[in-house]
């Protein structure tokens, strides 16, 4: 009997809901490059207000959102301080060097959170070294396992940067997840940042789109970089309409995603050869390690049974819950993972 696939590779794999599709079909549109698409304008204003900023700019991806923000802040030959494992370095392939002429300076970041003292020690002034142009934080931090940065700790890092005259950007690809986990709103997660990039196509479930928020001056300059990168999307209201539905309905669903990720992590802890750092499972991302067999082989074996996740190397895997994964899907995933892991462990021991 064939099974309905359970896709846990990312929260980007969701399909538009029926309501999103209706909104897209009925969207009022114009030419957004001229600033004349009313649905895009409404989305930009709504996200900016929700996040506590003056203005917003709709861009097609989180990578473009981060990179236009970096370009606004950073001159050529400057450094960008980033936590180890930050998306702006790991998964935005060389963009800061190509677009802004900037280079990263890494700081240690257990669970995605740098020590303010390490940030302070990494800030450089003009002279024999590349000066610091920007500090970037990521909340939640993807490669640390979707971990949430405590707001007081974020404020301490922002204070260090302010004292040295360095702006701070938030990679908020999953800022709404952080807000849900912290029991607050996205404005609190964004507070104290000069700019933020807020993705609507991950946990919130929109098919496409990120909004960069900042001052009116920052957003006007970001608009120029969006054009430079080919991000002018003309009648983009058909996409913005789905984003408005996601913005309205998505945040309330995130707590359920987080609860299912916790159940998935706890279930994995009993699977042969699998270990999970349960303290790192704070939102909708579960990282695990395997021993005695390969995570790549485990992913392949599970995919044959309709359960999909990403192997992040020979010994590490990642599963991500989202609003189109239900309780029965978690049950199925755990059954398939346990059977596949047991088969691989038995084969390895033979």
C-alpha positions in Angstrom: 0.0 0.0 0.0 1.4 3.4 -1.0 1.9 6.0 1.7 1.3 9.7 1.5 4.8 11.2 1.6 5.9 13.0 4.8 8.3 15.8 3.8 10.5 16.9 6.8 13.3 18.4 4.7 12.4 22.0 5.5 9.5 24.3 6.3 10.0 25.7 2.8 8.4 22.7 1.1 4.8 23.6 2.0 2.2 24.2 -0.8 0.0 27.3 -0.9 -3.3 26.7 0.9 -6.6 27.0 -0.9 -7.2 30.4 0.7 -3.7 31.6 -0.5 -4.5 30.4 -4.0 -7.8 32.3 -4.0 -6.1 35.5 -2.7 -3.5 35.1 -5.4 -6.1 34.8 -8.1 -8.1 37.8 -6.9 -5.1 40.1 -6.1 -5.2 43.7 -7.1 -1.9 44.3 -8.9 0.3 47.0 -10.5 3.9 47.5 -11.4 5.9 47.1 -8.2 9.1 48.4 -9.7 7.3 51.7 -10.0 5.9 51.2 -6.5 2.4 50.8 -8.0 1.3 47.4 -6.8 -1.2 48.0 -4.0 -1.0 44.5 -2.6 2.8 44.6 -2.3 2.5 48.1 -0.7 0.0 46.7 1.8 2.2 43.8 2.6 5.3 45.9 3.1 3.4 48.3 5.4 1.9 45.5 7.4 5.2 43.7 8.0 7.0 47.0 8.9 4.3 47.9 11.4 4.2 44.4 12.9 8.0 44.4 13.3 8.2 48.0 14.6 10.0 49.6 11.7 9.2 52.6 9.4 9.2 50.8 6.1 9.5 47.5 4.3 10.7 46.1 1.0 9.3 42.9 -0.6 12.0 40.7 -2.1 11.8 37.1 -3.5 14.1 35.3 -1.0 15.7 35.5 2.4 19.1 35.5 0.8 18.3 38.6 -1.2 16.8 40.2 1.9 19.9 39.6 3.9 22.2 40.7 1.1 20.5 43.9 0.2 20.6 44.8 3.9 24.3 44.0 4.1 24.9 46.2 1.0 23.0 49.1 2.6 25.3 49.0 5.7 28.7 47.8 4.5 31.3 49.4 2.3 33.8 47.5 0.2 36.7 46.0 2.1 34.7 46.0 5.4 34.1 43.0 7.7 30.8 41.6 8.8 30.8 39.9 12.2 28.7 36.8 12.1 28.1 33.9 14.5 29.6 30.6 13.5 27.2 28.7 11.2 25.3 31.8 10.2 23.1 31.5 7.1 24.6 34.7 5.6 27.9 32.8 5.2 27.0 29.1 5.1 24.1 29.2 2.6 24.4 32.5 0.7 27.4 31.4 -1.4 29.9 34.1 -1.2 27.2 36.8 -1.7 28.6 39.3 0.8 32.0 39.2 -1.1 30.5 39.4 -4.6 27.8 42.0 -3.9 29.2 44.2 -1.1 32.9 43.4 -1.3 32.8 42.4 2.4 34.2 39.5 4.2 33.0 37.7 7.3 34.7 37.6 10.7 33.3 34.7 12.7 32.7 34.6 16.5 32.0 31.5 18.5 28.3 31.1 19.0 27.1 28.2 21.2 23.5 27.5 20.2 23.8 30.5 17.9 24.5 33.1 20.6 27.9 34.9 20.6 29.3 36.3 23.9 29.1 40.1 23.8 32.8 40.2 24.9 33.8 38.2 21.8 31.8 40.6 19.6 33.5 43.5 21.2 36.9 42.0 20.7 36.1 41.4 17.0 35.2 44.9 16.2 37.9 46.7 14.2 38.4 50.4 13.5 40.0 51.8 10.4 43.8 51.1 10.1 45.8 48.1 9.2 42.9 45.7 9.5 39.6 45.6 7.6 37.1 47.8 9.6 33.9 46.4 11.0 30.8 47.5 9.0 28.1 45.4 10.5 27.1 42.8 13.2 24.6 40.1 12.1 22.6 37.9 14.4 20.3 35.1 13.4 17.1 34.3 15.4 16.3 31.5 15.3 19.7 30.1 14.5 19.3 27.4 11.8 22.5 25.4 12.0 22.4 25.3 15.8 19.1 23.5 15.6 16.5 26.3 15.4 17.6 27.6 18.8 16.2 30.9 20.1 18.4 33.8 21.1 17.2 35.3 24.5 16.2 38.9 24.0 18.3 40.2 27.0 21.4 38.6 25.5 20.6 40.1 22.1 20.2 43.5 23.7 23.7 43.1 25.3 25.2 42.5 21.9 23.4 45.4 20.3 24.7 47.7 23.1 28.3 46.6 22.4 27.8 47.4 18.7 26.1 50.7 19.4 29.0 51.8 21.6 31.3 51.3 18.7 29.1 52.9 16.1 28.4 49.6 14.3 24.9 48.8 12.9 23.2 45.4 13.7 21.2 43.4 11.2 18.8 40.5 12.1 18.5 37.5 9.8 14.9 36.8 10.9 14.2 34.0 8.5 12.4 32.3 11.4 11.9 35.3 13.7 8.2 34.5 14.0 9.2 31.1 15.4 11.5 32.8 17.9 8.6 35.1 18.9 6.3 32.1 19.4 8.8 30.2 21.5 9.5 33.3 23.6 5.8 34.0 24.1 6.1 37.5 22.6 5.6 39.3 19.3 7.9 39.7 16.3 8.4 43.4 17.2 10.1 42.3 20.4 12.4 40.0 18.5 13.3 42.8 16.1 13.8 45.5 18.7 17.1 47.3 18.7 18.1 46.1 15.2 18.8 48.6 12.4 17.4 46.3 9.8 15.8 42.9 9.7 15.0 40.4 7.0 11.7 38.6 7.7 10.9 35.5 5.7 7.3 34.6 5.0 7.9 31.3 3.1 9.2 29.2 6.0 7.1 28.7 9.1 4.4 31.0 8.0 3.9 29.0 4.8 3.7 31.5 2.0 5.0 30.2 -1.3 7.5 33.0 -1.9 8.8 36.1 -0.2 10.7 38.0 2.4 10.3 41.6 3.6 13.3 43.7 4.6 12.5 46.3 7.2 14.3 49.4 8.4 14.2 53.1 8.3 12.7 54.8 5.2 16.3 55.7 4.2 17.5 52.1 4.6 14.6 50.8 2.6 15.1 53.3 -0.2 18.7 52.2 -0.6 17.7 48.6 -0.3 15.3 49.2 -3.2 18.2 50.2 -5.4 20.1 47.0 -4.5 17.0 44.9 -5.1 16.9 46.4 -8.6 20.6 45.8 -9.1 20.1 42.1 -8.3 17.2 41.7 -10.6 14.6 41.5 -7.8 12.1 43.8 -9.3 9.1 41.5 -9.8 6.6 43.8 -11.6 3.0 42.5 -10.8 4.2 40.9 -7.6 0.9 41.4 -5.8 -0.1 37.8 -6.8 2.7 36.7 -4.5 2.2 39.4 -1.8 -1.5 38.3 -1.6 -0.5 34.8 -0.4 2.0 36.4 2.0 -0.7 38.5 3.6 -2.7 35.3 4.3 0.4 33.7 5.7 1.1 36.8 7.9 -2.5 36.7 9.2 -2.8 33.0 9.9 0.7 31.6 10.2 1.9 32.8 13.5 -0.8 31.1 15.5 0.1 27.7 14.0 3.8 27.8 15.0 3.3 26.5 18.6 1.9 23.3 17.1 4.9 22.9 14.8 7.2 23.3 17.8 5.2 20.7 19.8 5.5 18.2 17.0 9.2 18.8 16.7 9.6 18.1 20.4 7.6 14.9 20.0 9.7 13.9 17.0 13.0 14.6 18.9 11.9 12.7 22.0 10.8 9.7 19.8 14.1 9.8 18.0 16.0 9.5 21.2 14.9 5.9 21.5 15.9 4.9 17.9 18.9 2.6 17.4 22.2 4.5 16.9 20.5 8.0 17.1 21.3 10.7 19.6 19.5 14.0 20.0 20.4 17.1 22.0 16.9 17.7 23.4 17.9 21.1 24.8 18.6 22.4 21.3 15.0 21.5 20.1 13.4 24.8 20.9 11.3 25.5 17.8 10.5 23.4 14.7 14.0 22.1 13.8 15.4 18.8 15.0 19.1 17.9 14.4 20.3 14.4 15.3 23.5 12.4 15.1 23.9 8.8 14.1 26.6 6.3 15.0 27.3 2.8 13.5 25.8 3.7 10.1 25.5 6.7 7.7 22.9 9.5 8.0 22.9 9.5 4.2 22.0 5.8 4.1 19.3 6.4 6.7 17.8 9.3 4.6 17.7 7.1 1.5 16.1 4.2 3.4 13.4 6.5 4.8 12.8 8.2 1.5 12.0 4.8 0.0 9.2 4.5 2.6 7.9 8.0 1.9 9.6 9.9 4.7 12.0 12.6 3.6 14.6 14.5 5.6 18.0 16.0 4.9 21.3 14.3 5.8 23.6 17.2 6.7 26.8 15.1 6.4 27.7 11.5 7.1 26.7 11.5 10.7 24.1 14.3 11.1 20.5 14.6 10.0 17.9 17.4 10.1 14.1 17.2 10.3 11.8 20.3 10.1 8.1 20.4 11.0 5.6 22.7 9.4 1.9 23.3 9.2 1.4 20.6 6.6 2.8 17.9 8.9 0.2 16.6 11.3 0.3 14.2 14.3 -0.2 11.1 12.2 2.7 12.2 10.0 5.0 12.4 13.1 3.8 8.9 14.1 4.6 7.5 10.6 8.0 9.3 10.5 9.0 7.8 13.8 8.0 4.3 12.7 9.8 4.6 9.5 12.9 6.1 11.1 13.0 3.4 13.8 12.7 0.5 11.3 15.3 1.9 8.9 17.7 2.7 11.7 17.3 -0.8 13.2 17.9 -2.4 9.8 21.1 -0.3 9.2 22.4 -1.0 12.7 21.8 -4.7 12.3 23.5 -4.8 9.0 26.5 -2.8 10.4 26.8 -5.3 13.3 26.6 -8.4 11.1 
